[in-house]
Amino acid sequence: MEKEEIVNQPTREEVKQEMLNYLQQKYGEEFESQYIEYKSWAQKGHEVMLAFPKKGSEEDVFVVNRYQNGKKYEDGYIGLLMKPTYKGLIEDSLASFFKESKIVLNYKYVYPEAFDKETDFETFKRYANRKNNFVVSIYVPVDRSFSSEQLEKSFEKIKEELKKEISICSLTISCYLEEDYRKDVLEYVLEHPEKSSFPTSNRLFSKYDSWGKIDFDYEYEEGD
């Protein structure tokens, strides 16, 4: 970084406020900054900020990237807005097999600058199915007669349903007896709201599989 650039570079606080202003203008709501990685003579490249909605919580954190001194942005807020739709799809795939479940869905990416609150789910899904790996962890209560063979059969059917909507995924289903599910999952969530995984010592069975791969060569063009 040249001496003149260092002198003219905005401060960390100015960059942070610019990024927050960008989000507010784009989405029509206020945001808070949890953390910012500031570009300087020692940290070249671009700025990265973790932000969350002011009316939400710090658990709703997403990434914002600032490029070329603010000439270009990418952020992950649209991914957060799409989470309830994805969770609904997962719940539908589980309904025939388990009466209750706790779903943890993780995918934290940035999206094209054109993606905003007007972006519909189908447009988002087409992009996500080429660029996002969805990590889906499902926790379910079962009775004592439930077997690993039953989990195997249910898992395969659930996986086939999810593959219709999610092209790249890492899926885990963990089974607990009812009392252990209450203690290790539901009560644990209340005591540790920041956690996205749960104790496994009382887990009866679990099954994992993954499918698809990210298309690193794909570049979004408006209208895709």
C-alpha positions as CSV (number, residue, x, y, z in Angstrom):
1,M,0.0,0.0,0.0
2,E,1.5,3.4,-1.1
3,K,2.1,6.2,1.4
4,E,-0.6,8.4,-0.1
5,E,-3.1,5.6,0.1
6,I,-2.3,5.1,3.8
7,V,-2.8,8.9,4.5
8,N,-6.1,9.0,2.6
9,Q,-7.5,5.7,3.9
10,P,-10.6,6.0,6.1
11,T,-10.4,4.9,9.7
12,R,-11.7,1.5,10.9
13,E,-14.7,3.3,12.5
14,E,-15.5,5.1,9.2
15,V,-15.3,1.9,7.2
16,K,-17.5,0.1,9.7
17,Q,-20.1,2.9,9.5
18,E,-20.0,2.9,5.8
19,M,-20.6,-0.9,5.7
20,L,-23.5,-0.6,8.1
21,N,-25.0,2.3,6.1
22,Y,-24.8,0.1,3.0
23,L,-26.7,-2.6,4.6
24,Q,-29.4,-0.3,6.0
25,Q,-29.9,1.3,2.6
26,K,-30.0,-2.1,0.8
27,Y,-32.4,-3.8,3.2
28,G,-34.3,-0.9,4.9
29,E,-33.4,-1.9,8.4
30,E,-30.7,-1.3,10.9
31,F,-27.7,-3.6,11.7
32,E,-25.0,-3.9,14.3
33,S,-21.4,-4.8,13.8
34,Q,-20.0,-7.8,15.8
35,Y,-16.5,-7.7,14.3
36,I,-14.6,-6.1,11.5
37,E,-11.4,-7.1,9.8
38,Y,-10.0,-3.8,8.6
39,K,-7.8,-3.5,5.5
40,S,-4.6,-1.6,6.2
41,W,-0.9,-1.6,5.2
42,A,-0.5,-4.8,7.1
43,Q,-3.9,-6.3,6.1
44,K,-4.3,-6.0,2.3
45,G,-7.2,-7.2,0.2
46,H,-10.7,-6.3,1.4
47,E,-12.7,-5.6,4.6
48,V,-14.7,-8.3,6.2
49,M,-17.4,-7.6,8.8
50,L,-19.7,-9.8,10.8
51,A,-23.0,-8.1,11.2
52,F,-26.5,-8.9,12.6
53,P,-29.9,-7.3,12.5
54,K,-30.5,-4.7,15.2
55,K,-33.9,-6.2,15.9
56,G,-32.5,-9.7,15.9
57,S,-29.7,-11.3,18.0
58,E,-26.0,-11.9,17.6
59,E,-26.9,-15.5,16.7
60,D,-28.2,-14.1,13.4
61,V,-24.7,-13.1,12.3
62,F,-23.7,-12.9,8.6
63,V,-20.7,-11.9,6.6
64,V,-20.3,-8.6,4.7
65,N,-17.4,-8.0,2.3
66,R,-16.3,-4.6,1.1
67,Y,-14.1,-4.5,-2.0
68,Q,-12.2,-1.8,-3.9
69,N,-12.7,0.9,-1.3
70,G,-16.4,0.5,-1.2
71,K,-17.1,0.2,-5.0
72,K,-18.4,-3.3,-4.6
73,Y,-20.1,-5.3,-1.8
74,E,-21.2,-8.8,-1.1
75,D,-23.2,-9.9,2.0
76,G,-24.9,-12.9,3.4
77,Y,-28.1,-11.4,4.8
78,I,-30.3,-12.9,2.0
79,G,-29.1,-16.4,3.1
80,L,-30.3,-15.7,6.7
81,L,-33.7,-14.5,5.3
82,M,-34.1,-17.8,3.4
83,K,-33.4,-20.0,6.4
84,P,-37.0,-20.3,7.5
85,T,-38.0,-21.6,4.0
86,Y,-35.3,-24.2,4.0
87,K,-36.2,-25.3,7.6
88,G,-39.8,-25.7,6.4
89,L,-38.7,-27.9,3.6
90,I,-36.6,-30.0,6.0
91,E,-39.5,-30.3,8.5
92,D,-41.8,-31.5,5.6
93,S,-39.3,-34.2,4.7
94,L,-39.2,-35.4,8.4
95,A,-42.9,-35.3,9.1
96,S,-43.6,-38.9,7.9
97,F,-40.9,-40.4,10.0
98,F,-40.5,-38.4,13.3
99,K,-43.1,-36.7,15.4
100,E,-40.6,-34.1,16.7
101,S,-37.2,-32.8,15.7
102,K,-34.6,-30.1,16.3
103,I,-33.0,-28.8,13.1
104,V,-29.7,-27.0,13.0
105,L,-29.0,-25.5,9.6
106,N,-25.6,-23.9,8.8
107,Y,-24.5,-22.1,5.7
108,K,-22.7,-18.8,5.9
109,Y,-21.8,-17.4,2.5
110,V,-21.9,-14.1,0.7
111,Y,-24.1,-13.5,-2.3
112,P,-24.1,-11.4,-5.4
113,E,-24.7,-7.7,-4.7
114,A,-28.0,-7.9,-6.7
115,F,-29.5,-10.3,-4.2
116,D,-31.8,-8.4,-1.8
117,K,-35.2,-8.7,-0.1
118,E,-36.9,-8.8,-3.5
119,T,-35.0,-11.9,-4.5
120,D,-37.4,-14.9,-4.6
121,F,-36.7,-18.3,-3.2
122,E,-36.4,-20.1,-6.5
123,T,-33.8,-17.6,-7.7
124,F,-31.8,-17.9,-4.5
125,K,-32.1,-21.7,-4.7
126,R,-30.7,-21.9,-8.2
127,Y,-27.6,-20.0,-7.1
128,A,-27.3,-21.8,-3.8
129,N,-27.5,-25.2,-5.5
130,R,-24.3,-24.4,-7.3
131,K,-22.4,-22.4,-4.7
132,N,-23.5,-23.4,-1.1
133,N,-22.9,-26.5,1.0
134,F,-25.8,-26.8,3.4
135,V,-24.8,-28.5,6.7
136,V,-28.0,-30.0,8.1
137,S,-28.0,-31.6,11.6
138,I,-31.3,-33.2,12.8
139,Y,-31.9,-34.4,16.3
140,V,-35.0,-36.6,17.0
141,P,-36.5,-38.4,19.9
142,V,-37.3,-42.1,19.5
143,D,-38.7,-44.9,21.7
144,R,-36.7,-47.9,22.9
145,S,-37.9,-50.2,20.2
146,F,-36.4,-48.0,17.5
147,S,-33.5,-49.6,15.7
148,S,-30.5,-48.6,13.6
149,E,-32.1,-50.4,10.7
150,Q,-35.1,-48.2,11.0
151,L,-32.9,-45.1,11.0
152,E,-31.1,-46.4,7.9
153,K,-34.4,-46.7,6.0
154,S,-35.8,-43.4,7.2
155,F,-32.5,-41.6,6.5
156,E,-32.4,-42.8,2.8
157,K,-36.0,-41.6,2.2
158,I,-35.4,-38.3,3.9
159,K,-32.2,-37.8,1.9
160,E,-34.0,-38.4,-1.4
161,E,-36.6,-35.8,-0.5
162,L,-34.0,-33.2,0.4
163,K,-32.0,-33.9,-2.7
164,K,-35.0,-32.5,-4.7
165,E,-34.4,-29.1,-3.1
166,I,-30.8,-29.0,-1.9
167,S,-28.0,-30.0,-4.4
168,I,-25.0,-29.8,-2.0
169,C,-25.5,-31.0,1.5
170,S,-23.9,-32.7,4.5
171,L,-26.7,-34.4,6.5
172,T,-26.6,-35.9,9.9
173,I,-29.6,-37.4,11.8
174,S,-29.0,-38.2,15.5
175,C,-31.5,-40.2,17.6
176,Y,-32.1,-40.0,21.4
177,L,-34.5,-41.6,23.8
178,E,-37.2,-39.2,24.7
179,E,-35.8,-38.3,28.2
180,D,-32.3,-37.8,26.8
181,Y,-33.6,-35.7,23.9
182,R,-35.4,-33.4,26.4
183,K,-32.2,-33.0,28.5
184,D,-29.4,-33.0,25.9
185,V,-31.2,-31.1,23.1
186,L,-34.2,-29.0,24.2
187,E,-33.0,-28.0,27.7
188,Y,-29.4,-27.6,26.4
189,V,-30.6,-25.1,23.9
190,L,-32.2,-23.0,26.6
191,E,-29.1,-23.1,28.7
192,H,-26.7,-22.6,25.9
193,P,-28.5,-20.6,23.1
194,E,-25.2,-19.8,21.4
195,K,-24.4,-23.5,20.8
196,S,-25.3,-25.1,17.5
197,S,-24.3,-28.7,18.5
198,F,-25.4,-30.9,21.4
199,P,-24.0,-33.5,23.7
200,T,-23.7,-37.0,22.1
201,S,-22.9,-39.2,25.1
202,N,-26.6,-40.3,25.3
203,R,-27.1,-40.5,21.6
204,L,-28.5,-43.9,20.5
205,F,-27.7,-43.9,16.8
206,S,-26.6,-41.4,14.2
207,K,-26.3,-41.5,10.4
208,Y,-24.3,-39.2,8.1
209,D,-24.1,-38.7,4.4
210,S,-23.2,-36.0,1.9
211,W,-23.8,-35.2,-1.7
212,G,-23.0,-32.7,-4.4
213,K,-20.0,-30.3,-4.7
214,I,-19.6,-26.6,-5.1
215,D,-19.1,-25.2,-8.6
216,F,-16.1,-22.9,-8.0
217,D,-16.0,-21.8,-11.6
218,Y,-19.6,-20.6,-11.7
219,E,-20.1,-16.8,-11.7
220,Y,-23.5,-15.4,-11.2
221,E,-25.0,-13.3,-14.0
222,E,-28.2,-11.4,-13.4
223,G,-31.1,-13.4,-14.8
224,D,-29.6,-16.8,-14.0
